[in-house]
Amino acid sequence: MTSTRRSFLKIAASAGGGLVLGFNWFDAVAADTLQAGGGLPALVHSSKNAAAAASVEFNSFLSIAPDGLVTILSPNPEIGQGIKTAFPIVVAEELDVDWNRVNVVQSALDNKKFDRQLTGGSGAIKHSWTRLRKAGATARQLLMQAAAQRWSVPVTELTTDKGVVFHKASNRKLPYGELVADAAKLPVPADVPLKDPKSFKLIGGTIKNVDNKNILTGKPLFGIDFYREGMLTGMIQRPAFGYKLKSVDAKAAKAMPGIVDVVTFKNNVAVVGKSTWQVKKAREALKIEWEKDGSTESNADHDRLFTEMLNGGKATVQRKDGDVDAAFKSAAKVVKAEYQCPFLPHSPMEPMNFFAHVKFGPNGPESCELAGPTQTPDMARNETAKLLNIPADKITVELTRMGGGFGRRLKADYVVEAAELSSLVKAPVKLIWTREDDMTGGSYRPAVRYRFEAALDAQGNLIGYKLRGASINAGNSTRQDNFPSGAVPNLLIDSVDHKSPITTGAWRAPITNFLAFAEQSFIDEVATAAGKDPVQFRLDLLDKAKASPTGAIKYDIDRMIAVIKLAAEKAGWGQKKGADGKAVAQGFSVYFSHNSYVAQVGEVVMQKGKPVLQKIYAAADCGIIINQSGARQQVMGGIVDGIGHAMYGNMTFKDGVPQQANFNDYRLIRMNEVPAVEVHFVDNGIEPTGLGEPALPPTGAAVSNAYFKATGQRLRNQPFINQDGFKGVS
Amino acid sequence: MALYKLQINGKTVQTEADPDTPLLWVLRDNLGLVGTKYGCGIAMCGACTVHVNGEATRSCVLPVSSVSSAKITTIEGLSKNGDHPVQQAWDEVDVPQCGYCQAGQIMTAAALLKRNPKPSTEEIDATMSGNICRCGTYHRIREAVKVASAKTK
């Protein structure tokens, strides 16, 4: 079994919406795990490893087999955010089926069926919520109509539960599977009623990751697991930042066992061969000379640039309210602080990789097959089409499960590389980045330094606020309409950016992954200077924003207040005593990002004179929770990520060369370094928003503010472990 | 290239590889046992963990030439039906996010419980800290090891 394509058995499009097709789902979804010594495996896209014959497709998302097995297509790329479980839950809820009879299948890129097949910005749930509900509800309506016709009763007398239609008055029932053939012949209703959220059976429950069985038994799921008969493995040696390829001697490499070719393109030298290890060794045998192009930078350059940009750079005004200069002149007290963060690699556990097979006609490339881990399959296809100069519809993209993404796979550079390599060697190629390639290959979280200034009047009211963001390849490093904008009468937010050869990109919660830390740590400094409780200080600001708002406010004040109060209540803010009877040092932080709200309280206790981060409480508002298990872990994982990168993450450069290349010199958080985490959700019934990112931004400040409370020391630069005098927290 | 006879998941398999090829790549490239994952290639992350004679071992730095007489178990061979107590516990606790590191985590945990069926939290942390989970599922991994321990008689 090598094919994972759908084979269409029959097209039975109805005269009505043309939506109803009958076909056989993947003929290869039951691909078995390979036994040692056997053939090589095909990727598994299906959660149940089951093929449903002669299913009836009701719409883009779902089909039902006569035996009742429901297949739900999950269009969006899965990187660990749980979309492959959450989306089908929403469809299944409105369809009203037994979750145990649902088989979830990862869809390939299909612009005709789906829109926004992309994983980024924590936006999938918000975008698709209503579409998914309608997909399920429409099919349910058709099945009920089919039953109504068969029993000659009004459809309004029918109910459904777990994939069965009931007519209670006559004590009759029919499973969906027996109705699909009839339902397929009915015209698709334009508008269908959706469930009252109070009657949800699946949504809001605890449902396990649909791929658990496949993951826990080692099935081929990920891009790096992709195999195609006759494919070659490729690796690329890329230049450091600000370097050009001068010369390459590939003689020794080419002569090594298993090596098929060495090719050069765009300052890259690529080795292709029969196995990963052979290719890796041959790449090490390349003799490459690089030359500087005059733009190389080191960390010392960046430190100097930050200072220049903050003091004299031409800043772009992002937001201006009132008269900031007058406010600072009249201030009883001024607080000023700078915060800095380094570049960070994404470090997904599965390094970049992609399979590409460019097929040639007499006039050059004609079509291309792509398969692998990408958060933006559509962009990957378009960029590949541009490279090969062929129409995008000549390119297919098979989506694999991804070993993390964190924004790195929003770029298609490695997909285009794979396609270019395949076109150069005229063979199917799986391109693999080693960990070193992944860490030194760029697309980093941008490095930023912020300068905050606050003006307080004699009563400790915040009357003026200034923020300047100085960044390397970040564009606008501020989020000018976020809190505390709206709550301060006189405010100036501007930004300066330096263009660098060190490439940057979206990194989980772009900009806010560090801005939230800096801002929420600074607010704590201001509250302390004003002699006010940090939680009350924030609540007072929000009350003010509500009573007399200044300028545009893009966050919901009441929702922000609600998470602040919930986090404070659950953590016993200001009242908690440790076993020794002393107050526990708590730090507060709250942030709105990607349409969701998260407040956190960090707790640091002194143990043997050393500060220890013992717990983080989180209160999150992402509206309706689709899956308790997934949502809870998104928050916990976001917090672990937030702690880890604030504490340890550091990518440095010398003459354009990354100084860290693997997990021996770049530190990721490990199990013994995580504190307890307690997660609470606001239950407000509002339409759901995403959770892939929003829990991360507030974490750093919950830690730094608690650490300050315990030690009196402010943590303003990340990573914390490199800050002078840092005493540790684990 | 040399011919190797390997004992993998209870079967004897023959394969050709350069002697210095890490077991990881023999499993993945030659034998199609791709459940064992590449993460760092320098034994720092644990994604490639397999059992060699029952011991949790990093296959990414283990030359194939050194394991020809050893009994090797990969995630595919940990249990016949995916029902090893550790696999069951991982499902019950719903550990995986992306899932990429979990085969290595499971193999490390299974070896730990074989050696020490009732580990303390500190012992779990000390052992499992060799395996990185970039999604941050550490709390659930710790809980799942405890659940598996309770299942282990």
Interface residues (C-beta under 8 A of the other chain):
Chain A: T33 L34 Q35 A36 G37 G38 G39 L40 P41 E78 I79 G80 Q81 G82 T206 K208 N209 D211 N212 K213 I215 L216 T217 G218 K219 P220 L221 F222 I224 D225 Y227 T233 P257 S275 T276 W277 Q278 K281 S347 P348 M349 E350 P351 R401 M402 G403 G404 G405 F406 T434 R435 S629 Q633 Q634 M636 G637 G638 I639 V640 D641 G644 N662 F663 N664 L668 I669 R670 M671 N672 E673 V674 A676 V677
Chain B: M1 L6 I8 N9 K11 V13 Q14 T15 A17 D18 D20 T21 P22 W25 R28 D29 N30 L31 G32 L33 V34 G35 T36 K37 Y38 G39 C40 G41 I42 M44 C45 A47 T74 I75 E76 G82 Q87 W90 D91 D94 P96 Q97 C98 G99 Y100 C101 Q102 A103 I106 I124 D125 A126 M128 S129 G130 N131 I132 C133 R134 C135 G136 T137 Y138 H139 R140 I141 R142
